[in-house]
Amino acid sequence: MEKVIPDVYRKYTPYEYQREFERIEKEIKQMDDVDFEIIVNTDIPFKIGYLESWKRPFSDLLQQLISTQKQVYIGWLENIFMFHNSMFQRN
């Protein structure tokens, strides 16, 4: 038997990345404020990523406008989508 190596993340073209980024942005911006606050406050990997990249307390983000919070979250989701191999596994 031949060993099967699944390709969990397929390779995207720049156009496909752009389309996915637009979809992510549309979905997040359509959320109402309460649902978005629940997601941001319970997303532990986002909190850790925010603390590592921005070097500020998470409460600083929560004091910003919801639109600013959404933009930061959208950027983080896009980075996960594009650089999935380097987001969580570090040696």
C-alpha positions in Angstrom: 0.0 0.0 0.0 1.0 3.5 -0.7 1.1 6.0 2.1 -1.5 8.8 1.6 -0.5 12.3 2.7 -3.6 14.5 2.8 -3.3 18.0 1.4 -5.4 19.7 4.0 -4.6 23.2 2.8 -4.7 23.4 -1.0 -2.6 26.0 -2.9 -4.5 29.1 -3.8 -3.9 31.6 -6.6 -3.7 35.3 -5.7 -7.2 35.8 -7.1 -8.6 33.0 -4.8 -6.9 34.6 -1.8 -8.4 38.0 -2.7 -11.9 36.4 -3.0 -11.5 34.6 0.4 -10.3 37.8 2.0 -13.3 39.7 0.7 -15.6 36.9 2.0 -13.9 37.0 5.5 -14.3 40.8 5.6 -17.9 40.7 4.5 -18.8 38.0 7.1 -17.2 39.8 10.0 -18.6 43.2 9.1 -22.1 41.7 8.8 -22.0 40.5 12.4 -23.8 42.6 15.0 -21.7 44.1 17.8 -22.8 41.6 20.5 -22.0 38.5 18.5 -18.6 40.0 17.5 -17.7 40.9 21.2 -18.5 37.3 22.2 -16.3 35.9 19.5 -13.4 38.2 20.2 -13.6 37.7 24.0 -13.6 33.8 23.6 -11.0 33.4 20.9 -8.0 32.4 22.9 -5.6 32.1 20.0 -6.5 35.6 18.8 -5.8 37.0 22.3 -2.4 35.3 22.4 -1.6 36.5 18.8 -2.7 40.0 19.7 -0.5 40.1 22.8 2.5 38.7 20.8 2.2 41.0 17.8 1.0 44.3 19.3 2.9 44.1 22.6 0.0 45.7 24.5 -2.7 44.5 26.9 -5.8 43.0 25.3 -7.9 45.5 27.2 -6.4 48.2 24.9 -8.1 46.6 21.9 -11.4 46.2 23.8 -11.4 49.9 24.5 -11.2 50.7 20.7 -14.2 51.2 18.5 -16.0 48.1 17.3 -15.0 48.9 13.7 -11.3 49.0 14.7 -11.6 45.7 16.6 -13.2 44.1 13.5 -10.4 45.3 11.3 -7.8 43.9 13.7 -9.7 40.6 13.8 -10.1 40.5 10.0 -6.4 41.0 9.6 -5.6 38.2 12.0 -8.0 35.8 10.2 -6.5 36.6 6.9 -3.0 35.9 8.3 -4.2 32.5 9.6 -5.7 31.7 6.2 -2.6 32.7 4.2 0.1 31.6 6.6 -1.5 28.6 8.3 1.7 26.6 8.8 3.4 29.3 10.8 0.6 30.6 12.9 0.5 28.1 15.7 3.4 25.6 15.5 6.7 27.1 16.6 9.7 25.2 17.7 
